[in-house]
Amino acid sequence: MTTSNQGTASQRHKAAPAVLVLEDGRIFRGRAYGAVGVTFGEAVFSTGMTGYQETLTDPSYHRQVVVMTAPHVGNTGVNDEDPESKQIWVAGYVVRDPARVPSNWRARRSLDEELRHQGVVGISGIDTRALTRHLRERGAMRVGIFSGNALPDEGTMLAEVRQAPEMKGADLSAEVATKEPYVVPAIGEKKFTVAAVDLGIKGMTPHRMAERGIEVHVLPATASVEDVYAVNPDGVFFSNGPGDPATADHPVSVMQAVLERGTPLFGICFGNQILGRALGFGTYKLKYGHRGINQPVQDRTTGKVEVTAHNHGFAVDAPTDKVSDTPYGRAEVSHVCLNDNVVEGLQLLDKPAFSVQYHPEAAAGPHDAAYLFDRFVSLMEGQRA
């Protein structure tokens, strides 16, 4: 939830005071960055040192205030090629030392200008290391950023933060998904058709499939089973997205219908949690989540360790030490995070379906997990054969 006063080009707001208030009462004081105003959300931190445009425009960050652990942000400005969607989705942005002048041959404007243009309230000049350590110790929590020359008193700001909605129990995918279906054509020869259920899809995901000769029909989060099969798909994909997977009853029911038909299926991030629920596993909220582009994951099917991009605050509660029986055959955990052993992937052994909790499309890198799109192609090839 954000209210802002963007001001004019001559009003840079650099001197405007800003205050960040956590729901447990801790306060950080700094300067306004981006739009001046008030915003609320869940405070989370991202460990990525590059790719801030992808972070800002990732729909999975809807209603979250992102704290950048990298101290210097905005060096390369903002271009028109790297956004993952049509707008910035973060509820607020927190940086320590913003770049004064962007320097990149593709830059069209500064990050500060882009945040102001889109009405995103941020704060700079605070100790983001201390804030990150606080969130690691206490967990992700509600936060407010207040900026301008007439700020409320601390008690009023804290009361407003504590009235903001929590992420647990939030049903958000329909708020960020496309309202109308659209098609991303295959690049080169068309080999397959995939129905992609948009729960907050990033633009690079259908592009990665298109590179492999897949025509992608992107469908709204509210799409029915009939909508999915109306495009005569060779495979079905469930995307990333924001919110609590425990609320996603409709996508779960659609996925169960896909599993019953045995159509090749691939899920990413929120899609992994949907598959977990469809198979009968539970989900839970992580203390502070995984966000950034440097998370180590092991593919247990090969033993290979990958450096991967993450953005999730919830995870699947599935046993990592055994094969599980489900209504759709045997299932196992295919990937685990080596930092904390969190489930990072699932696969069925008796049907052509798998998912991962992280982001193999990773436009900002790394690209260790790009093979997963090839694995999806192999499933569709096997089904066709």
C-alpha positions in Angstrom: 0.0 0.0 0.0 1.6 3.2 -1.1 0.8 6.9 -1.2 3.3 9.3 -2.8 4.0 12.8 -3.9 6.3 12.6 -6.9 6.9 16.3 -7.1 8.6 18.1 -10.1 11.9 17.5 -11.8 13.4 20.5 -9.9 12.4 18.9 -6.6 14.9 16.1 -6.2 13.8 15.2 -2.7 17.4 14.2 -1.8 17.3 16.3 1.4 13.8 15.2 2.4 13.9 13.2 5.7 12.7 9.6 5.7 12.0 7.1 8.4 11.7 3.3 8.2 9.7 1.7 11.0 9.5 -2.0 11.6 6.6 -3.6 13.4 8.7 -4.6 16.3 9.5 -1.0 17.0 13.0 -0.6 15.5 13.5 2.6 13.6 16.0 3.7 11.0 16.3 7.3 9.8 17.6 8.4 6.4 16.7 10.3 3.3 13.9 9.9 0.8 14.8 7.9 -2.3 12.3 7.8 -5.2 8.9 9.1 -4.5 8.1 11.0 -1.3 5.2 9.7 0.7 4.2 6.6 2.8 4.3 2.9 2.0 3.7 -0.3 3.8 4.6 -3.9 3.1 6.7 -6.9 4.3 10.3 -6.1 4.9 12.6 -8.6 3.0 16.2 -8.5 1.9 17.8 -9.4 -1.4 21.5 -10.4 -1.6 21.9 -9.8 -5.3 24.7 -7.4 -6.3 23.3 -6.9 -9.8 19.9 -7.1 -11.6 18.0 -4.6 -9.5 15.7 -3.8 -12.5 14.6 -7.5 -12.6 14.1 -7.4 -8.9 12.0 -4.3 -8.9 9.7 -5.5 -11.8 9.3 -9.1 -10.5 5.6 -9.5 -9.7 6.5 -11.9 -6.9 7.7 -8.8 -4.9 4.2 -7.4 -4.8 3.5 -5.9 -1.3 7.1 -6.3 -0.2 9.6 -3.6 0.8 12.9 -4.8 -0.6 16.2 -4.1 1.3 19.3 -4.3 -0.9 22.2 -5.8 0.9 24.7 -4.5 -1.7 25.7 -1.1 -0.4 25.9 0.8 -3.8 22.7 0.6 -6.0 21.7 2.3 -9.2 25.1 2.4 -10.9 23.8 1.3 -14.3 20.6 3.4 -14.2 17.4 2.1 -15.8 16.9 0.9 -19.4 13.9 -0.1 -21.4 15.1 -3.7 -22.1 15.5 -5.4 -18.7 12.1 -5.1 -16.9 10.4 -8.4 -16.2 6.9 -6.8 -16.4 5.2 -3.5 -17.3 5.7 -1.9 -13.9 7.7 -1.9 -10.7 5.9 -4.2 -8.2 7.9 -3.7 -5.0 6.0 -1.7 -2.3 9.1 0.1 -1.2 12.8 0.2 -1.8 15.7 0.5 0.7 19.3 1.2 -0.2 22.3 2.4 1.6 24.3 4.4 -0.9 22.5 5.3 -4.2 24.5 6.1 -7.2 24.7 9.9 -7.8 25.2 9.5 -11.6 24.3 6.4 -13.6 26.8 5.1 -16.1 25.8 2.6 -18.8 25.4 2.8 -22.5 21.9 1.4 -22.3 20.7 3.7 -19.4 17.8 6.0 -20.2 17.3 7.5 -16.8 18.4 7.2 -13.2 16.9 4.6 -10.8 15.8 7.5 -8.5 13.9 9.1 -11.5 12.3 5.8 -12.3 11.1 5.2 -8.8 9.7 8.7 -8.6 8.0 8.3 -12.0 6.2 5.1 -10.8 5.4 6.5 -7.4 7.6 4.0 -5.4 8.5 5.3 -2.0 12.0 4.5 -0.9 14.7 5.4 1.7 18.5 5.7 1.4 21.3 6.5 3.7 20.5 3.9 6.4 22.6 1.0 7.7 21.2 -1.8 5.5 23.7 -4.3 7.0 22.2 -3.7 10.5 18.7 -3.9 9.1 19.5 -7.1 7.2 20.9 -8.7 10.4 17.8 -7.6 12.3 15.6 -9.3 9.8 17.7 -12.5 9.8 17.4 -12.7 13.6 13.8 -11.6 14.0 12.4 -12.7 10.7 10.6 -10.9 7.8 8.0 -8.5 9.3 5.7 -5.6 8.4 7.4 -2.3 7.7 6.5 1.3 6.8 8.5 4.0 5.1 7.5 7.6 5.8 9.1 10.5 4.0 8.6 14.2 3.7 8.9 17.4 5.7 6.0 16.7 8.0 6.4 13.3 9.5 4.0 11.8 12.1 5.4 11.0 15.6 7.0 7.6 16.1 4.0 6.2 18.0 1.6 7.0 15.2 4.0 5.5 12.5 4.4 2.3 14.5 0.6 2.0 15.0 0.0 2.4 11.2 2.6 -0.3 10.4 1.0 -2.7 12.8 -2.4 -2.2 11.1 -1.0 -3.2 7.7 -1.9 -6.6 6.3 0.5 -9.5 6.8 1.8 -11.7 4.0 0.7 -14.9 5.6 -2.8 -15.6 4.3 -2.5 -13.1 1.4 -4.0 -14.2 -1.9 -2.2 -12.0 -4.4 -1.6 -13.8 -7.7 -4.7 -12.5 -9.4 -3.7 -9.0 -8.6 -0.5 -9.2 -10.7 -1.4 -11.7 -13.4 -2.6 -10.8 -16.9 -6.3 -10.1 -17.3 -6.4 -11.4 -20.9 -4.6 -14.3 -22.6 -1.7 -13.5 -24.9 0.7 -15.5 -27.0 4.5 -15.4 -27.0 5.5 -17.0 -30.4 8.2 -19.6 -30.8 11.6 -18.3 -32.0 12.3 -20.1 -35.2 10.5 -23.4 -35.9 7.6 -24.1 -33.7 8.0 -27.4 -32.0 5.5 -27.4 -29.1 2.6 -25.4 -27.6 2.6 -24.7 -23.9 -0.3 -23.3 -21.7 1.3 -21.1 -19.1 -0.8 -20.2 -16.1 0.2 -16.7 -15.0 0.4 -16.4 -11.3 2.9 -13.5 -11.6 5.0 -14.6 -14.5 8.3 -12.8 -15.4 8.8 -11.8 -19.0 12.0 -13.8 -19.4 10.2 -17.1 -18.6 8.2 -17.5 -21.8 11.2 -16.1 -23.7 13.3 -18.9 -22.5 10.7 -21.4 -23.7 10.3 -19.5 -27.0 14.1 -19.9 -27.6 13.4 -23.6 -27.6 10.7 -23.6 -30.2 7.8 -23.3 -27.8 4.7 -21.2 -28.6 3.6 -20.0 -25.1 -0.1 -19.2 -24.5 -0.1 -17.1 -21.2 -3.4 -17.5 -19.4 -4.8 -15.5 -16.4 -4.5 -16.9 -12.9 -8.2 -17.5 -13.0 -8.0 -19.8 -16.1 -10.0 -23.0 -15.9 -9.0 -26.5 -16.9 -11.1 -26.0 -20.0 -9.1 -22.8 -20.8 -5.8 -24.6 -20.4 -6.8 -27.4 -22.8 -8.5 -25.1 -25.3 -5.0 -24.2 -26.6 -4.3 -28.0 -27.2 -1.1 -27.9 -25.2 1.8 -30.3 -25.4 2.8 -29.1 -21.9 1.4 -26.9 -19.0 3.5 -24.4 -17.0 2.7 -22.8 -13.7 4.6 -19.6 -13.0 6.1 -17.7 -10.0 4.0 -15.3 -8.1 3.3 -13.5 -4.8 1.4 -14.4 -1.7 0.7 -17.4 0.5 0.4 -20.7 -1.4 -2.1 -21.9 1.2 -4.6 -19.6 -0.4 -4.1 -20.8 -3.9 -6.9 -23.4 -4.0 -7.9 -22.7 -7.6 -4.5 -23.2 -9.2 -4.1 -26.3 -7.1 -7.3 -27.8 -8.5 -6.3 -26.9 -12.1 -2.9 -28.5 -11.6 -4.5 -31.7 -10.2 -6.6 -32.0 -13.3 -3.5 -31.6 -15.4 -1.8 -34.3 -13.4 -4.8 -36.6 -13.8 -4.5 -36.3 -17.6 -0.7 -36.9 -17.6 0.2 -33.8 -19.6 3.9 -32.8 -19.1 4.0 -30.2 -16.4 6.6 -27.7 -15.2 6.4 -25.2 -12.3 8.6 -22.4 -11.1 8.6 -20.9 -7.6 4.9 -20.4 -6.7 4.3 -23.2 -9.2 6.5 -25.5 -7.1 4.4 -24.7 -4.1 1.3 -25.4 -6.1 2.7 -28.8 -7.1 3.5 -29.5 -3.5 0.0 -28.8 -2.5 -1.5 -30.7 -5.4 0.5 -33.8 -4.3 -0.8 -33.5 -0.8 2.2 -31.8 0.9 1.9 -28.7 3.1 3.6 -25.3 2.8 5.0 -23.0 5.4 6.4 -19.5 5.8 10.2 -19.2 6.0 11.7 -17.1 8.7 13.2 -14.6 6.3 13.1 -16.4 2.9 15.6 -16.7 0.1 16.1 -13.7 -2.2 19.0 -12.9 -4.4 21.0 -14.5 -7.2 23.7 -16.4 -5.3 21.9 -19.3 -3.6 23.5 -22.8 -3.7 21.2 -25.6 -4.7 21.9 -29.3 -5.3 20.2 -31.2 -8.1 19.8 -34.5 -6.3 19.1 -36.3 -9.6 22.6 -35.6 -10.8 24.5 -34.5 -7.7 25.4 -31.2 -9.4 25.5 -28.0 -7.3 24.1 -24.9 -9.0 24.3 -21.2 -8.1 20.7 -20.0 -8.5 18.4 -17.0 -8.3 15.6 -17.0 -5.6 12.7 -15.0 -4.5 10.5 -16.9 -2.1 9.2 -16.5 1.4 7.3 -19.8 1.6 8.4 -23.4 1.0 7.0 -26.9 0.5 7.0 -29.2 3.5 8.0 -32.5 1.9 10.3 -35.3 3.2 13.8 -35.1 1.8 14.9 -38.6 2.9 12.4 -40.8 1.1 10.1 -41.3 -1.9 6.5 -40.3 -1.1 3.3 -41.9 -2.3 0.8 -39.4 -3.7 -2.5 -39.7 -5.5 -0.5 -39.3 -8.8 2.2 -41.8 -8.1 5.5 -41.6 -6.4 7.2 -38.2 -5.8 10.5 -37.1 -4.5 12.4 -34.0 -3.6 14.7 -33.4 -6.6 16.5 -30.2 -5.4 17.5 -28.9 -1.9 19.1 -25.6 -0.8 22.5 -26.3 0.6 22.3 -23.3 3.1 19.3 -24.7 5.0 18.1 -27.9 3.4 14.8 -26.2 2.3 13.0 -28.1 -0.5 13.9 -26.5 -3.8 12.3 -28.9 -6.3 9.9 -31.8 -6.7 9.4 -34.5 -9.4 6.9 -37.3 -10.0 8.4 -40.6 -10.9 5.4 -42.1 -12.6 4.1 -39.0 -14.5 5.9 -36.3 -16.5 5.8 -33.5 -13.9 8.4 -31.5 -12.0 9.0 -28.1 -10.5 11.7 -26.0 -8.9 11.4 -23.3 -6.2 14.0 -21.0 -7.7 14.3 -19.1 -11.0 16.1 -20.8 -13.9 15.1 -18.0 -16.3 17.3 -15.6 -14.2 17.8 -12.8 -16.7 20.3 -11.1 -14.4 22.1 -14.4 -13.9 23.3 -16.9 -12.9 22.3 -19.4 -15.7 23.4 -22.7 -14.1 19.8 -23.9 -14.1 18.8 -23.1 -17.7 18.9 -26.8 -18.4 15.5 -27.1 -16.7 13.8 -25.7 -19.7 15.5 -28.4 -21.8 14.2 -31.0 -19.3 10.7 -29.7 -19.9 11.2 -30.0 -23.6 12.4 -33.6 -23.1 9.3 -34.5 -21.2 7.1 -33.2 -24.1 9.3 -35.0 -26.6 8.9 -38.2 -24.6 5.1 -37.8 -24.4 4.8 -37.2 -28.2 6.9 -40.2 -28.9 
